[in-house]
Amino acid sequence: MSGAPTGERWPELSFEDLIATTRFDIHERAHITVDDAICADCSTRECVVACPANLFVPTSDGGILFNYEQCFECGTCYLLCNKEGAITWTYPEGGHGVVFKRT
C-alpha cells in the first residue's frame, strides 16, 4: 500500500505544482460542446465564473469561446448552466482526458 508513512504528512504542494503533474490526453472529438446561439441569450454566464480551468471566455459578440483540451472533467459547467442545451457534456472516449498523477 502506498502513501505517507504513519505519523508523517504529505508535503504541501501549490496549485501550480499540482497542475504541473497533470497530463491531458486529448481526443480529436470534443467531449464538451457549447451552443453559441443558446449562450447568446445568457446574462449570468455561470460557466465562465465556475470553470476551475478557466476554459470558457465570453466574446464581444455575446458568444462563448470554449477550449476542451485542458478540461478537468468535473462537470461544473454542465451542472450550473441554466440554459437547456447550451452545454453538451460527456466523459472523453476511453483512454483520453485528464490524467492526475501523484508525485
C-alpha positions in Angstrom: 0.0 0.0 0.0 1.4 3.4 -0.9 1.0 6.6 1.0 2.7 8.7 3.6 4.2 6.7 6.4 2.2 6.6 9.7 2.6 9.9 11.5 4.1 11.7 8.6 2.3 14.2 6.3 2.5 14.6 2.5 4.4 17.7 1.6 2.3 20.8 0.9 2.1 21.5 -2.8 0.9 24.6 -4.5 -1.8 24.5 -7.2 0.8 25.3 -9.8 2.9 22.3 -8.6 -0.1 20.0 -8.7 -1.2 21.1 -12.2 2.3 20.7 -13.5 1.9 16.9 -12.8 -1.4 16.7 -14.6 -1.4 15.4 -18.2 -4.2 15.8 -20.8 -4.6 13.0 -23.4 -6.6 14.9 -26.0 -9.1 13.1 -28.2 -9.8 14.8 -31.6 -13.6 14.8 -30.8 -14.5 17.3 -28.1 -16.3 15.8 -25.1 -18.0 19.1 -24.4 -19.7 21.3 -26.9 -21.2 24.7 -26.5 -24.1 26.1 -28.5 -23.3 29.8 -29.1 -26.9 30.5 -30.2 -28.2 29.5 -26.8 -25.4 31.1 -24.9 -26.0 34.5 -26.6 -29.2 35.0 -24.5 -27.4 34.1 -21.2 -26.9 37.0 -18.9 -25.4 35.1 -15.9 -22.5 33.2 -17.5 -22.2 30.6 -14.8 -19.8 28.5 -16.9 -17.3 31.4 -17.2 -17.3 32.0 -13.4 -17.4 28.4 -12.2 -15.0 26.6 -14.5 -11.9 25.8 -12.4 -9.7 25.6 -15.5 -11.0 28.9 -16.9 -11.9 27.3 -20.2 -14.9 29.5 -21.0 -14.3 33.0 -22.3 -17.1 35.5 -23.3 -16.7 37.0 -26.7 -17.5 40.6 -27.7 -20.5 39.4 -29.8 -22.2 37.7 -26.9 -20.9 34.2 -27.6 -18.7 31.9 -25.6 -15.2 30.7 -26.7 -14.5 27.3 -25.2 -11.4 25.1 -25.3 -11.9 21.5 -24.1 -8.3 20.4 -24.2 -7.4 21.2 -20.6 -10.7 20.2 -19.0 -10.6 18.6 -15.6 -13.9 16.7 -16.4 -15.5 18.0 -13.2 -18.9 18.7 -14.9 -19.3 22.0 -13.1 -20.2 23.9 -16.4 -22.9 21.4 -17.2 -24.4 21.3 -13.8 -24.5 25.1 -13.3 -25.6 26.1 -16.8 -29.2 27.4 -16.6 -29.9 27.2 -20.4 -31.1 23.9 -21.6 -29.0 22.5 -24.4 -26.3 25.2 -24.2 -23.7 22.7 -23.0 -23.5 19.1 -24.0 -21.1 17.2 -21.7 -19.9 13.6 -21.7 -16.7 11.9 -20.5 -14.0 11.7 -23.1 -13.7 8.5 -25.0 -11.7 5.7 -23.2 -8.1 6.4 -22.6 -8.4 10.1 -23.2 -8.9 13.2 -21.0 -7.3 14.3 -17.8 -4.7 12.2 -16.1 -3.8 13.1 -12.5 -0.5 11.9 -11.2 0.6 11.8 -7.5 4.3 12.8 -7.2 
